[in-house]
Amino acid sequence: MKTLLCSVPDGSLENTLQPFDYKSYLPLGALRISSWLEKNGHSSDIYDINFLRSSDEELINNFKRIKPTVVGLSATLSHCYPNVRRIKKI
């Protein structure tokens, strides 16, 4: 099983996160789940959509390239829900 763990953008894609020190923000939940999956014999990747602010076309291309069996979406804030709906359709 190949799992892809994705962070969901916080707000609109036009709102870029700048200036941004990536070391101060790490998707700790996704990293922890990924670590557990790897220790238990599963393949896993992390796709930080929140940081990258990928367009729908980029999302489609990356999903096709990675070919995950399962996609996990992390949306810790309620205003991420519109992006969860958008990404789950992809």
Secondary structure by P-SEA (a helix, b strand, c coil): cbbbbbbcccccccccccccccccccaaaaaaaaaaaaaacccccccccccccccaaaaaaaaaaacccbbbbbbccccaaaaaaaaaac
